[in-house]
Amino acid sequence: MNTTNNIDSNIIVIGAGIGGLALALALHKVGVPCRVIESAPEIKPLGVGINLLPHAIAALDRLGVVQDLERRAVPTREVCFYTRHGQLVNKELRGRFAGYPLPQLSIHRADLHQVLLDAVRARLGADAVELGRRCTGVSQDTQSVSVHVQDADKNPLPAIRGSVAVACDGVHSVVRKQMHPVEAVPRYEGTTQYRGTTYWKPFLSGASMVYLGTQKTGKLVLYPVRNNVDPQGRQLLNWVVEIERPDEMLLRDWNRPASVEAFIDNFKNCRFDWLDIPAVMRAAESIYEYPMVDQDPLPFWSQGRVTLLGDAAHPMMPRGSNGAAQAIIDALTLADLLVTRDDPVSTLKVYEARRLEATGKVVLANREISPDAILRVVEERTGDKPFDKIEDVLSEQEFELWQARYRAVAGFDKTHVQAAAAEPR
């Protein structure tokens, strides 16, 4: 892509989250200069766990960071589906254990972010990410785009000019709001999510991901994100609870603290021979709550020389392990287009055409056919009672068809991943 004269950088990346850092690495890989600005005055470890599915790993492999991630992560061996009574519905192997060419990794979000940040600084320069630069809006003409910024104290700074601006500024995106000023309010599903991490001894295979129960009575997602965190060989377990809270619409804030007492009664009988779930929950140092919200797919992402990426483009419910994956795939798609085309306006429209519909399907799929939603089927058919034999409730074929449908929509069916893994590095 040709660089316009008298601009600060070819591509301005707004936001140094997972999507923004992935874009910076993807642009560097194809030789397109960029400048990354971030509103936070310092980078702090945030969040809890994230499960990187094979299609995300295939994208990260193209960015050359998978080996660094594997050193920090736990390779997911299997996903197990249990009723709230502790009865196993089914389980499936994942990643290399399922014959994929790449692993599925469970990792602390802070570790993923740090690996990407370290790679950006190593490849683009120690000062590649400019902190304390909050975007307040964008403007453009036929030759360039200007990103208007403030410092950490909200003092205006000189605008940054570039040929393209990519908003990777998350669910509260300033650029998205400017592009779509009359957008509908976020859609609340009626459930609240509670998240925590706990130091605990390995359970099941030591690399198992567990879905247990449904939102109606309390759903749990549980998996290890760090191995051997102390001399006792314990792991760091990431756990997420979802419970119906139809009258409780919270603001989208990942760091709102909560108490275990808000949901522990829903799991008081969940003491099984493979894990004492109430004990794990009570042992967490911190717990946070978040509303299960998303937004309907937008009619467009790109406007002239400006486009959206990641959560700014397609905020989805944190379910199915797909938010970060889709942001990383956005980044690679956009970088590949920018290096092969000269007209930025038409390039951004091609990017939008390739990614808007695909990510919109994932947003909608997370509402209805996420992997764990099969547990709702079991609950309805049994009247939420223990079953004698799972074969009388749900066949192996029906379970596999349900999971295959989600894999295909999300893009991590084996055919897609094998093709992505075969792409040049």
Buried (B, 14 or more C-beta within 10 A) or exposed (E): BEEBEEBBBBBBBBBBBBBBBBBBBBBBBBEBBBBBBBBBEEBEEEBBBBBBBBBBBBBBBBBEBBEBBBEBBBBBBBBBBBBBBBBEBBBBBBBBBBEBBBBBBBBBBBBBBBBBBEBBBEBBEEEBBEBBBBBBEBBBEEEBBBBBBBBEEEEEBEBBBBBBBBBBBBBEBBBBBBBBEEEEEBBBBBBBBBBBBBBBEBBBBEBBBBBBBBBBBBBBBBBBBBBEBEEEEBBBBBBBBBBBBEEEEBEBEBEEEBEBEBBBEBBEEBEBEEBBBBEBBBBBEEBBBBBBBBBEBBEBBBBBBBBBBBBBBBBBBBBBBBBBBBBBBBBBBBBBBBBEBEEBBEBBBBBBEBBBEBBBBBBBBBBEBBBBBBBBBBBEEBEBEEBEEBEEBBEEEEBEEBBEBBBBBBBBBBEBBBEBBEEEE
